[in-house]
Amino acid sequence: MEIIDKKIDGGKAFDWGKTSVDYAKYRDIYPQEFYDKIINRNLCLNGQKVLDIGTGTGVIPRNMYRYGAKWVATDISENQIEQAKILSKGMDIEYFVSSAETLDFSADSFDVITACQCFWYFNHEQTMPLFHRLLKPNGRILVLYMAWLPFEDKIAGESEKLVLEYSPNWSGAGETKHPIHIPECYRENFELIYHEEYQLEVPFTRENWHGRMKACRGVGASLTPSEVRRWEQEHIELLEKIAPNEFDILHYAAIAELKKK
């Protein structure tokens, strides 16, 4: 599904479905520490029912399935959901194609709603009351995020510069460590009870870092096939010059927990 939002990439169209195969292969990269932060908040555990919104290829429910929660997951892209179902074979995870603004579940259905790498895409004036309705009393919204740090990691910085040559208005560039922004409208029905921001090293090879970058919004989800091919050739040549076969990329991760009033 093609998305155009003037607040994202200067309004350049993107479609996660175009990169779903690479997304499935290369974007399941969160280290155990990332999941430990969730467990330490006593969330997404046995006895809880969790809705993962913007699930992509199901990275969060698949990796947290072993902790016993009952998972339901949605994404606006049919292609992403198709990959999620393939990767979740043998797991009791329900997947649905839906935008965050049109979720169709009964009131008081979930203990936790998770949103990883997708919160800023939502129309919050619509999603905030919907999330409030879907959550049980004292339910939680858990917003999750992880990004490389281009000003502190040379390889990440050089890769990012190449993306910007092809997508100059890509708004995913230039990340620095900071708390997740929670829009003011959430104050009406939710309380921000916890947030944390922390650095972590994520291991890569040249191949899977190349795949990770190709699967970003500024490349695979928005460029034409010929542009993607040219970018790939340049990026492979770049990595051969600046990166060893195996390396770590410095990232930061952030978590924000909101409690239903």
N, C-alpha and C positions, 0 to 999 in steps of 0.2 A: 504494500500500500504506500503510495507516494504521499509524503507529508511536506507541506510548505508552511513555514511559520516565520514571520518577519523578524522575530526575536532570536532566531537560530540561523546561523550561517548567512546572515544578511538576506534571508528569504529564499536561499537556494534549495531546490527540491532534493529530498533524500528518501530512500526506500530501504529499510533494513532487510527486506526480502531479497534484495539483490546480492546481499553478502551473507546470507544465512548459512551456507555451507562452510565458509571460512569462519564465521562467527562460532559455529558449533565446534569447529576443530581447534581454534586458537584463542578463544576468549574465556575459557574455563581456567582461569589463572589465579584465583584468589588463594593465598596461602592459608594454612590452618589457623594462624593467628587471627585472621579476618573472621572466621567462623567462631572461634573461641570468644571473641568479644560479644557475639550474640548469645551464646550459651551462658556466659557470665552474667547476662542480664535476665536469666531465667526465661528466655523467650524461645519460641519455635521448638518446644520440647514435647515429650510424650504427654498426652492428655489435652493438648492445645490444637485448635483448628486454625490454619494459617492461610491467608490469601496473598499470593505473590503477584503483584501487578507489574506489567512491563517485564514479564519473565524472560523474554528473549528465547534462548534455547533451553530454558529451565535450569540454569546454573545453580541458583540458590536452592530451590526445592530438591534437586538431585543430590547436591552435596550435603544437605542437612536432613535428608530422608532418614538416615541411620539414627537420628536422635528421637524419632518416634512420633513427631507431630503428623497430623493429617493435613496434606497439602492440596490446595486448589490454586491454579495459576492461570493468568490471562496475559495476552499480548495482542496488540493491534494488528500484527503481521501474521497472516496465515502461514507464510513460509517459515517464520520463526517457530510457530507452534508445531508445524510438521516436524522440524528437526528436534524439538523438545520431546515429542512423543517417541521418536526413534531412539533418542539417547536415554529415555526413561523406561525402556522395555523391562518389564518385570517389577516395576515400582507402581504402587497404588497412588498415582498422582493424577488428578483431574485437570485437563487443559481445555481452555476455551479461547476463541478468538473474540476479543472485545477491547475497546478503548477504555481507559480509566474513567471516562465521563459517562459511559453507558453500561456499567456493571449491573447485572440483573440477578442479584441474590437476595434472599430474604433478610429482613432486619434481624439484628443480633445473631448473625451467623458465625462470626469469627472472633477468636481471641486476639489475633495479631494480623495486621496488614503490613507486608513488607514491600518496599519499593527500592530497588537497587539500580543505580545508574540511569534512572528514568524520571525522577521526581520533577525536574524542571520542565519536562514536556507537558505536564498536566495543566488543564484550565482549573486552577485551584478554587475559584469561586463555585465551580460545579462539583469538584471532587471532595472538597472539605465536608459539606453536609452529607454527601453520599457515604464517605468513609465513616462518619459518625453514626449513620443509620445501620451500616453493616456490622459494626463492632458491638460486641457484648459490653455490658457495664464494666468499666475499668479497663476496657480493651486498649491495645497499643497500636500506634503506627510506628514502624521502624524504617527509617530512611538510611540507606547505605550508599557509600560511594568509595571508589578508589581510582587514582589517576597517577600517571608518571609525573615527575618533577623536572621539566625541561631546562630550567635554569640551574639546576644542581646536578643533573646527570647528563654527561656529554653525548652519549649515544642517543638518549631520548630527545635531547635538544636538536641534534642534527637530523634525526628522522622527522621530527616535527617541522623543521624548516622546509624539508622537501614536500611534505603534505601542503604547506602553505603556498608553495610555488604553484601547485595545481588547484588549490582551493583557498584563495587569499582571504576569503571572509569566513573561513571555518572558525567557529567560536569555541571549539574544543581545545584550542591552543592556549599556551601561556598560563597553565595551572600553577598555583601556589597553595601551600597548606593553609586551610581556613575552615571554620565551622560551616556546616550545611545551612544554607539560608532557608528558613521556614517563613512562608508568606504570612503577613499580619492577620489574614482572615482566619487562620487556624486558632488564634487566641480565643475566639468566641466559644469553641467547643472542645479545645484540647489544651493541655498543659505540657510544655517542654520540660521533662523531668531529668533528662540526661543527654549529654553530648560529649564526644571525645574525638580528637584528631591525633593521629600518630603516624610515624614513618615506618616503612618496611621495605625490605629488599625482595624483589621477585625474580626468580631465576629464569633465564631464557637461553635458547640457542639462536644462532642467526636465522634459522628457518622459522622458528615459532615467533620470534620478535617481528620478523618480516610479515608473517601471517597476521599477527596481532595488529600491526599498523595498517595492513591492507583492509582489515575488517572494521576499521574506524569509520565514522560518519563522513569524514573529509575525503575518503578514498573510495572504498568499495560500495558504500551506500549512496554515493552521489555522482561519481565520475562516469563518463561514458566508457564502454569496453576498451576502446583504443587508448583513452587517457589512462585507464588502469594499467594496461600493458606497458605503456611508456613509464609510468610511475614505478611499476615493479622492476623494470630493468634498471632504472636509476637507483632505486633503493637497494637492490641486491649489490650493485657496484659500490654504493656508499658503505654498506656494512662490511664488505670485503676489505675496505680501506681502514675503517675505524674500529671494528669490533672483532674480538677473538671469537672462536667457535662457541664458547659458552661464557656467559656473563650475567651479572645481576643488574636490574634496572631499579633505581630508587623511586619509590612511590610514596604517596601518603594515602591513608584511608580515613574515613570519617563516618561517624554513626550519630544519629539523632533519634531519641525515643520520645514520642508524644503519648500522653495518657488521656483517654476519653474522660471528659468531665461528666 
